[in-house]
């Protein structure tokens, strides 16, 4: 597993579908994951510090976990199977870890609320990540390169050989 950070949320140019872009902490590899509009809004809202008058679903889940003294200790993108990313949420309760199956978008929305670290499996990164040759410091440069990439790619391009 490699530690990741949420680098940003964008939209593919063809279908206008939201994509969350994860970046490896230790390298210049970026992992694009297509997600739904509500989950993109939930992730962006928290990243931008916005709030709603009433709790949204991921806020509610985070608050319930806190009240039950359960910690979201990590989330991980665990595999890519038949064009679908899979994830898990690790909860810690009474010193015991409990792993829960999740969509990556929900896991990430919870992670940004809980301050939990984000990981991705090595084989997912090897299969689906985009690597920039040079060290990328400028966010705008990454966004431009990513938009160029998105102009030429579809989710089917990430399908593994069966």
TORGU-344107 format. One record per atom (N, C-alpha, C): residue in three letters; x negated, y negated, z. Coordinates in steps of 0.1 Angstrom, whole numbers, padded with zeros to 4 digits, always signed. Atoms other than C-alpha are relative to their C-alpha. Layout:
BEGIN
ALAXYZ...
END
This chain:
BEGIN
UNK-0008+0012+0000UNK+0000+0000+0000UNK-0009-0012+0000UNK+0006+0013+0000UNK-0011-0035-0008UNK+0009-0011+0005UNK-0009+0011-0005UNK+0001-0066+0010UNK+0003-0010-0011UNK-0005+0009+0010UNK+0021-0090-0011UNK+0005-0012+0006UNK-0008+0012-0004UNK+0035-0125-0008UNK+0009-0004-0011UNK-0009+0005+0011UNK+0064-0140-0026UNK-0006-0013-0006UNK+0006+0011+0007UNK+0049-0163-0052UNK+0010-0010-0005UNK-0011+0009+0005UNK+0082-0176-0065UNK+0011+0008-0006UNK-0012-0006+0006UNK+0115-0169-0081UNK+0002-0008-0013UNK-0001+0007+0014UNK+0120-0176-0119UNK+0012+0007-0007UNK-0010-0007+0008UNK+0144-0165-0146UNK-0006+0004-0013UNK+0005-0005+0013UNK+0138-0144-0177UNK+0007-0009-0010UNK-0005+0009+0010UNK+0142-0164-0208UNK+0011+0006-0009UNK-0010-0006+0008UNK+0164-0139-0226UNK+0013+0001+0006UNK-0013-0003-0006UNK+0191-0128-0202UNK+0003-0009+0012UNK-0002+0009-0011UNK+0187-0156-0176UNK+0001+0007+0013UNK-0001-0008-0012UNK+0183-0129-0150UNK-0011-0005+0010UNK+0011+0004-0009UNK+0164-0139-0118UNK-0011+0010+0002UNK+0011-0008-0002UNK+0130-0125-0112UNK-0008-0005+0012UNK+0009+0004-0011UNK+0111-0126-0079UNK-0014+0005-0004UNK+0013-0003+0003UNK+0074-0127-0084UNK-0009+0002+0012UNK+0009-0003-0012UNK+0052-0110-0058UNK-0014+0000-0005UNK+0014+0001+0003UNK+0015-0116-0057UNK-0008+0008+0011UNK+0008-0007-0010UNK-0011-0093-0041UNK-0008-0010+0007UNK+0008+0010-0009UNK-0029-0110-0012UNK-0014+0000-0004UNK+0014-0001+0003UNK-0063-0097-0023UNK-0004+0000-0014UNK+0004+0000+0014UNK-0062-0100-0060UNK+0009-0009-0008UNK-0008+0008+0009UNK-0047-0118-0090UNK+0011+0008-0007UNK-0010-0008+0006UNK-0020-0092-0097UNK+0014-0005+0005UNK-0013+0005-0003UNK+0016-0103-0099UNK+0010+0011-0004UNK-0010-0010+0003UNK+0046-0080-0097UNK+0013-0006-0002UNK-0013+0006+0002UNK+0078-0092-0113UNK+0011+0011+0002UNK-0011-0009-0003UNK+0110-0077-0100UNK+0013-0007-0003UNK-0013+0006+0003UNK+0144-0084-0116UNK+0010+0002+0011UNK-0009-0001-0011UNK+0170-0092-0090UNK+0013-0007-0004UNK-0013+0006+0003UNK+0206-0104-0088UNK+0000-0015+0004UNK-0001+0015-0003UNK+0217-0141-0086UNK+0002-0002+0015UNK-0002+0003-0014UNK+0230-0139-0050UNK-0013+0002+0009UNK+0012-0003-0008UNK+0198-0123-0037UNK-0011-0011-0003UNK+0009+0011+0003UNK+0177-0149-0056UNK+0003-0012+0008UNK-0004+0012-0007UNK+0197-0176-0040UNK-0004+0001+0015UNK+0003-0003-0015UNK+0192-0160-0005UNK-0015-0002+0002UNK+0015+0001-0002UNK+0154-0158-0010UNK-0004-0014-0001UNK+0004+0014+0002UNK+0151-0193-0024UNK+0004-0009+0011UNK-0005+0008-0011UNK+0173-0208+0002UNK-0009+0000+0012UNK+0008-0001-0012UNK+0152-0195+0030UNK-0014-0006-0002UNK+0013+0005+0003UNK+0119-0203+0013UNK-0001-0015-0001UNK+0000+0015+0000UNK+0130-0239+0008UNK+0005-0006+0013UNK-0005+0005-0012UNK+0143-0242+0043UNK+0014-0005+0001UNK-0014+0004+0001UNK+0179-0247+0033UNK+0009+0008+0009UNK-0010-0007-0009UNK+0208-0237+0056UNK+0014-0001-0006UNK-0014+0001+0004UNK+0244-0230+0051UNK+0009-0002+0013UNK-0008+0002-0012UNK+0273-0240+0075UNK+0003+0013+0007UNK-0003-0013-0006UNK+0281-0203+0081UNK-0011+0010-0005UNK+0010-0009+0004UNK+0257-0174+0080UNK+0003+0008-0012UNK-0001-0009+0012UNK+0251-0156+0047UNK-0003+0014+0005UNK+0002-0014-0003UNK+0248-0118+0046UNK-0014+0003+0006UNK+0013-0003-0005UNK+0210-0117+0051UNK-0003-0007+0013UNK+0001+0007-0012UNK+0212-0143+0078UNK+0007+0007+0011UNK-0007-0008-0010UNK+0238-0123+0096UNK-0007+0013+0004UNK+0007-0012-0003UNK+0218-0091+0093UNK-0012-0003+0009UNK+0012+0004-0008UNK+0187-0109+0107UNK+0004-0003+0014UNK-0005+0004-0013UNK+0207-0123+0136UNK+0005+0012+0008UNK-0004-0013-0006UNK+0223-0089+0144UNK-0012+0007+0005UNK+0013-0007-0004UNK+0188-0073+0145UNK-0006-0007+0012UNK+0005+0008-0011UNK+0176-0101+0168UNK+0007+0003+0013UNK-0008-0002-0012UNK+0205-0097+0192UNK-0001+0014+0005UNK+0001-0014-0004UNK+0200-0059+0193UNK-0015+0003+0004UNK+0015-0002-0003UNK+0162-0065+0200UNK-0007+0010-0009UNK+0006-0008+0010UNK+0153-0048+0168UNK-0009-0009-0009UNK+0009+0008+0008UNK+0123-0061+0148UNK-0001+0006-0014UNK+0004-0004+0014UNK+0119-0060+0110UNK-0015-0001+0000UNK+0015+0000-0001UNK+0082-0050+0111UNK-0007-0001-0013UNK+0006+0000+0013UNK+0076-0047+0074UNK+0011+0004-0011UNK-0008-0005+0011UNK+0092-0042+0040UNK-0010+0004-0011UNK+0009-0005+0010UNK+0077-0023+0011UNK+0008+0003-0013UNK-0005-0004+0013UNK+0084-0019-0026UNK-0007+0014-0002UNK+0006-0014-0001UNK+0079+0019-0026UNK-0002+0007-0013UNK+0001-0007+0013UNK+0085+0031-0062UNK+0008-0007-0011UNK-0007+0004+0012UNK+0096+0024-0097UNK+0004+0013-0007UNK-0005-0012+0006UNK+0119+0051-0111UNK+0011-0003-0009UNK-0010+0002+0010UNK+0139+0050-0143UNK+0004-0015-0001UNK-0002+0014+0001UNK+0135+0012-0146UNK+0005-0007+0013UNK-0005+0005-0012UNK+0146+0007-0110UNK-0010+0000+0011UNK+0009+0001-0012UNK+0125-0006-0081UNK+0007+0005+0012UNK-0005-0004-0013UNK+0130+0010-0047UNK-0008-0006+0011UNK+0007+0007-0011UNK+0121-0005-0014UNK+0005+0007+0013UNK-0004-0004-0013UNK+0122+0003+0023UNK-0002-0012+0010UNK+0001+0009-0011UNK+0127-0018+0054UNK-0004+0008+0012UNK+0004-0007-0012UNK+0108-0007+0085UNK+0005-0008+0012UNK-0005+0007-0012UNK+0127-0016+0117UNK-0007+0007+0013UNK+0006-0005-0013UNK+0111-0012+0152UNK+0010-0002+0011UNK-0010+0000-0011UNK+0135-0003+0180UNK-0005+0008+0011UNK+0005-0007-0012UNK+0123+0007+0215UNK-0013+0007-0003UNK+0013-0006+0003UNK+0088+0013+0202UNK+0000+0011-0011UNK-0002-0010+0011UNK+0101+0036+0174UNK+0002-0007-0013UNK-0002+0005+0014UNK+0098+0029+0137UNK+0011+0008-0007UNK-0011-0006+0007UNK+0129+0035+0116UNK-0001-0005-0014UNK+0001+0004+0014UNK+0126+0034+0078UNK+0014+0001-0007UNK-0013+0001+0006UNK+0157+0023+0059UNK-0002-0003-0015UNK+0000+0002+0015UNK+0162+0026+0021UNK+0007-0013-0003UNK-0006+0014+0003UNK+0169-0008+0005UNK-0003-0003-0015UNK+0004+0006+0013UNK+0170-0026-0028UNK-0011-0010+0004UNK+0010+0010-0003UNK+0139-0048-0031UNK+0005-0014+0003UNK-0005+0014-0002UNK+0159-0080-0033UNK+0005-0002+0014UNK-0005+0001-0013UNK+0176-0073+0000UNK-0011+0001+0011UNK+0012-0001-0009UNK+0144-0062+0017UNK-0008-0013+0000UNK+0007+0012+0001UNK+0127-0094+0005UNK+0007-0011+0007UNK-0008+0010-0006UNK+0156-0116+0016UNK-0001+0001+0016UNK+0001-0002-0014UNK+0154-0100+0051UNK-0015-0004+0005UNK+0014+0003-0004UNK+0115-0103+0052UNK-0002-0015+0002UNK+0002+0014-0001UNK+0116-0140+0046UNK+0007-0006+0012UNK-0007+0004-0012UNK+0140-0144+0075UNK-0007+0005+0012UNK+0006-0006-0012UNK+0122-0121+0099UNK-0015-0003+0001UNK+0014+0002+0000UNK+0087-0132+0089UNK-0008+0013-0001UNK+0006-0013+0001UNK+0079-0096+0081UNK-0010+0000-0012UNK+0009-0001+0012UNK+0049-0087+0059UNK+0006+0009-0011UNK-0005-0007+0012UNK+0056-0074+0024UNK-0011+0008-0006UNK+0010-0009+0006UNK+0038-0045+0008UNK+0006+0006-0013UNK-0004-0007+0012UNK+0039-0027-0025UNK-0009+0012-0002UNK+0008-0012+0002UNK+0028+0009-0033UNK-0010-0002-0011UNK+0011+0001+0010UNK-0004+0012-0053UNK+0005+0004-0013UNK-0004-0005+0014UNK+0013+0032-0081UNK+0010-0010-0006UNK-0009+0010+0005UNK+0040+0005-0084UNK-0008-0012-0006UNK+0009+0011+0005UNK+0013-0022-0088UNK-0007+0005-0012UNK+0007-0005+0012UNK-0007+0000-0112UNK+0009+0000-0012UNK-0010-0002+0012UNK+0024+0006-0134UNK+0006-0013-0005UNK-0009+0011+0003UNK+0041-0028-0133UNK-0006-0014+0002UNK+0005+0013-0003UNK+0018-0056-0122UNK-0007-0006-0012UNK+0007+0008+0011UNK+0004-0083-0145UNK-0012-0006+0007UNK+0012+0005-0006UNK-0032-0092-0138UNK-0005-0012-0009UNK+0007+0011+0007UNK-0047-0126-0147UNK-0015+0002+0002UNK+0014-0003+0000UNK-0083-0124-0156UNK-0008-0010+0009UNK+0007+0011-0008UNK-0094-0157-0139UNK+0008-0002+0013UNK-0006+0004-0012UNK-0087-0168-0104UNK+0010-0011-0002UNK-0011+0010+0003UNK-0054-0187-0104UNK+0002-0008+0013UNK-0002+0008-0012UNK-0052-0216-0080UNK+0013-0009-0003UNK-0010+0010+0004UNK-0027-0238-0099UNK+0013+0007-0002UNK-0013-0006+0001UNK+0009-0228-0094UNK+0006-0002-0014UNK-0005+0003+0014UNK+0019-0245-0127UNK-0006+0008-0010UNK+0007-0009+0010UNK-0007-0225-0146UNK+0006+0014+0000UNK-0006-0013-0002UNK+0008-0193-0132UNK+0014+0000-0006UNK-0014+0001+0005UNK+0043-0204-0140UNK+0000+0000-0015UNK+0000+0000+0015UNK+0034-0212-0176UNK-0004+0013-0006UNK+0005-0013+0005UNK+0015-0179-0181UNK+0012+0010+0001UNK-0011-0009-0003UNK+0044-0161-0165UNK+0012-0002-0010UNK-0011+0002+0010UNK+0070-0178-0188UNK-0004+0005-0014UNK+0004-0005+0013UNK+0049-0169-0218UNK+0002+0015+0000UNK-0002-0014-0001UNK+0049-0133-0206UNK+0015+0004-0001UNK-0014-0003+0000UNK+0087-0134-0200UNK+0006-0001-0013UNK-0005+0002+0013UNK+0093-0146-0235UNK-0001+0013-0008UNK+0003-0012+0008UNK+0080-0112-0247UNK+0003+0013+0006UNK-0001-0012-0007UNK+0091-0087-0222UNK+0015+0002+0004UNK-0014-0003-0005UNK+0123-0069-0210UNK-0002+0010+0011UNK+0001-0010-0011UNK+0130-0047-0180UNK-0004+0014-0005UNK+0003-0013+0006UNK+0127-0016-0203UNK-0015+0002-0002UNK+0015-0001+0002UNK+0090-0024-0209UNK-0007+0006+0012UNK+0006-0005-0012UNK+0084-0013-0173UNK+0004+0015+0003UNK-0004-0014-0002UNK+0099+0022-0178UNK-0012+0008-0001UNK+0011-0010+0000UNK+0075+0049-0170UNK+0002+0011-0010UNK-0001-0012+0009UNK+0067+0078-0193UNK+0007+0011+0007UNK-0007-0011-0007UNK+0091+0106-0185UNK-0005+0014-0005
END
